[in-house]
């Protein structure tokens, strides 16, 4: 009897191990408006939501969209790419699939998350795209709108990078609060940011760099981008004494038709501007509280209610 019992235990253990081995992750999964979350999320049998596809995709894998799927929220905690550009039946007015719920990312320092070709529409029912933790997040060829608090809230708690290219960020925030993009490191966090060919318009604030919650630095570069028709600042950088130093370079960009074009507020904040246009704002450029706002030359600051002035200049090298 003992031998029979031992044999049964062995058979059960082997069966369990076999089941565990069979439960493998896919390197590439798919979602579709006609998908079903009971499917395997393969190209032939796609799932319906990013959430289910994510649970079946291995670290570093890819989730793709078969069509203009409308899906729910997702929390990402490891390296992954969601790549939805190139879908043939997307109307010209849309970039890709629509998110109508929460979307958050919190990964480790070695992780990378890529979001490409996604049309995030939070419809002012959800906070927006929240990014914490550390690591690198890359957003490409997307649109982000309707965040109740912020479109993108980048609030790392470790060393983190945010890269946004070829993306539109609009109609985010509510009342007098919120931004299209808010960069706000938390305790232990630091932020490196690149915006390239980004259109940030119609938000409460355009982009706000806020160092008041961390002693880690913010280092940001904005190139070939436009900030327009935001209720308050197109571009603002602010910190308080003893908190994160902020350095921002604005190059070949435009901040137009906002309440403020570009502002630098607080000690240890330096904003440098090169070959950019600041026009049609209530106040064009302004610095206060010890903030530096420096020109590298070839800027156009005109036709603002008050043009304002740079606090100094930097010779090109």
CORUR-V618044 format. One record per residue. N is the residue number from 1. RES is the residue in three letters. PHI is phi in radians with two decimals (* if undefined). PSI is psi in whole degrees, -180 to 180 (NA if undefined). D_LAST is the distance of its C-alpha to the last C-alpha in Angstrom with 1 decimal. Layout:
n,res,phi,psi,d_last
N,RES,PHI,PSI,D_LAST
N,RES,PHI,PSI,D_LAST
//
This chain:
n,res,phi,psi,d_last
1,UNK,*,-40,86.6
2,UNK,-1.07,-39,83.8
3,UNK,-1.20,-39,82.8
4,UNK,-1.11,-44,82.7
5,UNK,-1.07,-45,80.6
6,UNK,-1.07,-40,78.2
7,UNK,-1.14,-40,78.0
8,UNK,-1.13,-40,77.3
9,UNK,-1.07,-43,74.5
10,UNK,-1.10,-44,73.0
11,UNK,-1.09,-43,73.2
12,UNK,-1.09,-42,71.6
13,UNK,-1.10,-42,68.8
14,UNK,-1.15,-39,68.1
15,UNK,-1.14,-41,68.3
16,UNK,-1.12,-43,65.8
17,UNK,-1.10,-40,63.4
18,UNK,-1.10,-39,63.8
19,UNK,-1.14,-39,63.0
20,UNK,-1.15,-40,59.9
21,UNK,-1.15,-38,58.8
22,UNK,-1.18,-24,59.5
23,UNK,-1.48,72,57.3
24,UNK,-1.73,160,54.1
25,UNK,-1.60,152,50.9
26,UNK,-1.60,152,49.6
27,UNK,-1.42,-23,46.2
28,UNK,-2.54,123,46.2
29,UNK,-2.17,171,48.1
30,UNK,-2.38,149,48.6
31,UNK,-2.18,154,49.5
32,UNK,-2.68,154,51.3
33,UNK,-1.16,-20,53.0
34,UNK,-1.83,10,56.2
35,UNK,-1.34,174,55.5
36,UNK,-2.43,133,57.6
37,UNK,-1.24,-5,56.5
38,UNK,-1.53,-5,59.5
39,UNK,-1.33,175,58.0
40,UNK,-1.49,0,56.1
41,UNK,1.19,20,52.9
42,UNK,-1.35,175,52.8
43,UNK,-1.08,-37,51.9
44,UNK,-1.37,-37,55.6
45,UNK,-2.15,74,56.5
46,UNK,-1.26,162,53.5
47,UNK,-1.55,176,53.4
48,UNK,-1.70,-25,53.2
49,UNK,-2.28,153,50.5
50,UNK,-1.07,-36,47.2
51,UNK,-1.00,-50,48.9
52,UNK,-1.17,-42,51.5
53,UNK,-1.06,-39,49.2
54,UNK,-1.09,-41,46.9
55,UNK,-1.18,-17,49.9
56,UNK,-1.89,5,50.7
57,UNK,-1.91,133,47.3
58,UNK,-1.28,163,46.1
59,UNK,-0.96,133,42.9
60,UNK,1.41,3,40.0
61,UNK,-1.42,-175,42.3
62,UNK,-2.23,135,41.9
63,UNK,-1.92,129,43.8
64,UNK,-2.06,160,44.0
65,UNK,-1.93,129,45.6
66,UNK,-1.39,-25,48.4
67,UNK,-2.79,-160,48.4
68,UNK,-1.47,59,47.5
69,UNK,-1.04,138,48.9
70,UNK,-1.85,119,49.2
71,UNK,-2.32,172,49.0
72,UNK,-1.56,-157,49.0
73,UNK,-1.48,173,46.7
74,UNK,-2.74,142,45.2
75,UNK,-2.02,123,43.8
76,UNK,-1.82,129,41.6
77,UNK,-2.22,12,41.6
78,UNK,-2.70,170,40.5
79,UNK,-1.04,133,38.2
80,UNK,-2.92,158,39.2
81,UNK,-2.11,134,38.1
82,UNK,-2.00,110,39.7
83,UNK,-2.08,109,39.0
84,UNK,-2.24,14,40.7
85,UNK,-1.42,163,38.8
86,UNK,1.46,6,40.7
87,UNK,-1.27,126,44.0
88,UNK,-1.27,-25,45.9
89,UNK,-1.82,24,47.9
90,UNK,-1.44,127,45.3
91,UNK,-1.03,156,45.6
92,UNK,-1.08,-25,42.6
93,UNK,-1.39,-4,42.3
94,UNK,-2.22,152,41.7
95,UNK,-1.55,-37,39.2
96,UNK,-3.10,-154,41.6
97,UNK,-1.11,155,44.1
98,UNK,-1.85,135,44.5
99,UNK,-1.77,123,44.5
100,UNK,-1.89,9,46.9
101,UNK,-2.42,-166,46.8
102,UNK,-1.16,156,44.7
103,UNK,-2.62,117,41.9
104,UNK,-2.33,151,40.4
105,UNK,-2.29,129,38.3
106,UNK,-2.54,101,38.4
107,UNK,-2.22,173,37.5
108,UNK,-1.50,173,36.6
109,UNK,-1.08,-29,33.3
110,UNK,-1.57,-2,34.0
111,UNK,-1.57,155,35.0
112,UNK,-2.39,132,33.4
113,UNK,-2.10,129,34.8
114,UNK,-2.06,127,34.0
115,UNK,-2.10,118,35.4
116,UNK,-2.34,131,35.2
117,UNK,1.27,36,37.0
118,UNK,-1.99,136,38.9
119,UNK,-1.75,96,40.0
120,UNK,-1.46,117,40.3
121,UNK,-2.21,102,42.6
122,UNK,-1.50,-7,43.7
123,UNK,0.92,28,45.7
124,UNK,1.02,23,45.2
125,UNK,-1.84,-11,47.7
126,UNK,-2.37,161,45.2
127,UNK,-1.17,-29,42.1
128,UNK,2.14,-160,39.7
129,UNK,-1.60,111,37.6
130,UNK,-1.80,128,37.4
131,UNK,-2.18,121,35.1
132,UNK,-2.31,-165,35.7
133,UNK,1.28,-136,35.8
134,UNK,-2.45,-152,32.8
135,UNK,1.37,-163,31.6
136,UNK,-2.16,132,29.8
137,UNK,-2.12,127,30.9
138,UNK,-2.08,125,29.8
139,UNK,-2.07,123,31.0
140,UNK,-2.31,143,30.9
141,UNK,0.86,47,32.6
142,UNK,-2.25,175,34.6
143,UNK,-2.36,144,35.7
144,UNK,-2.36,117,36.4
145,UNK,-2.56,160,38.6
146,UNK,1.31,19,41.4
147,UNK,-1.24,129,40.4
148,UNK,-1.14,-35,42.5
149,UNK,-1.82,-61,40.0
150,UNK,-2.43,155,36.6
151,UNK,-1.22,-58,35.7
152,UNK,-2.11,125,33.6
153,UNK,-2.00,104,33.9
154,UNK,-1.70,104,31.6
155,UNK,-2.30,66,33.0
156,UNK,-1.19,152,32.5
157,UNK,-1.95,6,34.4
158,UNK,-2.58,-174,32.4
159,UNK,-1.18,122,28.9
160,UNK,-2.47,152,28.5
161,UNK,-2.18,139,26.3
162,UNK,-2.18,124,26.8
163,UNK,-2.15,121,25.5
164,UNK,-2.18,123,26.8
165,UNK,-2.33,147,26.4
166,UNK,0.87,49,28.3
167,UNK,-2.35,146,30.5
168,UNK,-1.89,132,32.1
169,UNK,-2.22,111,32.9
170,UNK,-2.56,157,35.4
171,UNK,1.02,44,38.4
172,UNK,-1.97,152,37.8
173,UNK,1.66,169,38.9
174,UNK,-2.57,137,42.0
175,UNK,1.13,-117,42.8
176,UNK,-1.93,13,40.1
177,UNK,-2.23,153,38.7
178,UNK,1.81,157,36.7
179,UNK,-2.48,160,33.6
180,UNK,-1.05,-49,32.6
181,UNK,-2.33,124,30.3
182,UNK,-2.07,123,30.6
183,UNK,-1.87,112,28.5
184,UNK,-2.55,75,30.7
185,UNK,-1.00,144,30.7
186,UNK,-1.74,-178,34.0
187,UNK,-0.90,126,35.1
188,UNK,1.49,-3,33.4
189,UNK,-1.76,151,31.1
190,UNK,-2.44,155,27.3
191,UNK,-2.30,130,25.5
192,UNK,-2.02,125,22.6
193,UNK,-2.26,136,22.5
194,UNK,-2.25,124,21.2
195,UNK,-2.02,125,22.5
196,UNK,-2.36,123,22.0
197,UNK,0.95,53,24.2
198,UNK,-1.98,137,26.3
199,UNK,-1.94,112,28.6
200,UNK,-2.02,106,29.7
201,UNK,-2.54,149,32.4
202,UNK,1.28,22,35.6
203,UNK,-1.69,177,35.3
204,UNK,-1.18,-58,36.0
205,UNK,-1.94,153,32.4
206,UNK,-1.32,-86,29.7
207,UNK,-2.09,132,27.5
208,UNK,-2.15,120,28.1
209,UNK,-1.70,119,26.2
210,UNK,-2.22,110,28.8
211,UNK,-1.73,15,28.3
212,UNK,-1.33,-11,31.7
213,UNK,-1.90,9,33.6
214,UNK,-2.62,160,31.6
215,UNK,-1.79,-6,29.7
216,UNK,-1.28,157,27.5
217,UNK,-1.52,165,24.0
218,UNK,-2.10,123,22.8
219,UNK,-2.17,113,19.5
220,UNK,-2.27,144,19.2
221,UNK,-2.22,129,17.2
222,UNK,-2.09,123,18.8
223,UNK,-2.33,140,18.0
224,UNK,0.91,44,20.2
225,UNK,-2.23,164,22.9
226,UNK,-2.26,136,25.3
227,UNK,-2.18,113,27.0
228,UNK,-2.49,147,30.1
229,UNK,0.96,32,33.5
230,UNK,-1.49,144,33.2
231,UNK,-1.09,-36,35.7
232,UNK,-1.99,-110,33.3
233,UNK,-1.52,143,29.5
234,UNK,-1.23,-52,27.5
235,UNK,-2.34,126,24.8
236,UNK,-2.45,139,25.6
237,UNK,-2.22,129,24.4
238,UNK,-2.57,143,26.9
239,UNK,-2.63,174,28.1
240,UNK,-2.10,164,30.5
241,UNK,-0.96,132,30.5
242,UNK,1.45,2,30.6
243,UNK,-1.92,-169,29.6
244,UNK,-0.98,128,26.8
245,UNK,-1.22,148,23.2
246,UNK,-2.25,130,21.4
247,UNK,-2.20,124,17.8
248,UNK,-2.24,132,17.3
249,UNK,-1.95,124,14.6
250,UNK,-1.96,117,16.2
251,UNK,-2.31,136,14.7
252,UNK,0.90,44,16.8
253,UNK,-2.27,174,19.8
254,UNK,-2.37,136,22.7
255,UNK,-2.18,106,24.8
256,UNK,-2.35,146,27.9
257,UNK,1.05,35,31.5
258,UNK,-1.88,173,31.3
259,UNK,-1.14,-45,32.6
260,UNK,-2.19,138,29.0
261,UNK,-1.31,-64,25.9
262,UNK,-2.44,132,23.4
263,UNK,-2.30,145,24.4
264,UNK,-2.17,119,23.1
265,UNK,-2.27,123,26.1
266,UNK,1.83,162,26.8
267,UNK,-1.16,147,25.5
268,UNK,1.15,27,22.6
269,UNK,-1.96,126,21.4
270,UNK,-2.29,121,17.8
271,UNK,-2.01,124,17.1
272,UNK,-1.95,138,13.8
273,UNK,-2.23,133,14.3
274,UNK,-2.41,130,12.5
275,UNK,0.86,48,14.5
276,UNK,-2.20,162,17.7
277,UNK,-1.98,129,21.2
278,UNK,-2.22,105,23.3
279,UNK,-2.60,151,26.8
280,UNK,1.26,14,30.4
281,UNK,-1.61,162,30.2
282,UNK,-1.06,-49,32.5
283,UNK,-2.22,131,29.5
284,UNK,-1.27,-68,26.1
285,UNK,-2.30,145,23.7
286,UNK,-2.75,146,25.0
287,UNK,-2.34,145,24.3
288,UNK,-2.70,165,27.1
289,UNK,1.12,23,28.3
290,UNK,1.64,0,25.2
291,UNK,-1.22,145,22.8
292,UNK,-1.83,136,19.3
293,UNK,-2.28,103,18.1
294,UNK,-1.97,144,14.6
295,UNK,-1.78,138,13.1
296,UNK,-1.77,5,9.7
297,UNK,1.79,163,11.6
298,UNK,1.11,30,14.2
299,UNK,-1.65,154,16.7
300,UNK,-2.07,112,20.4
301,UNK,-2.14,103,22.6
302,UNK,-2.76,167,26.1
303,UNK,1.00,27,29.8
304,UNK,-1.63,159,29.8
305,UNK,-0.96,-48,32.8
306,UNK,-2.28,121,30.5
307,UNK,-1.20,-39,26.9
308,UNK,1.29,-174,25.7
309,UNK,-2.64,153,22.4
310,UNK,-1.23,152,19.1
311,UNK,-1.48,-11,19.3
312,UNK,3.12,-175,16.0
313,UNK,-2.33,158,12.5
314,UNK,-2.19,127,9.0
315,UNK,-1.29,129,6.4
316,UNK,-1.05,146,3.8
317,UNK,-2.07,NA,0.0
//
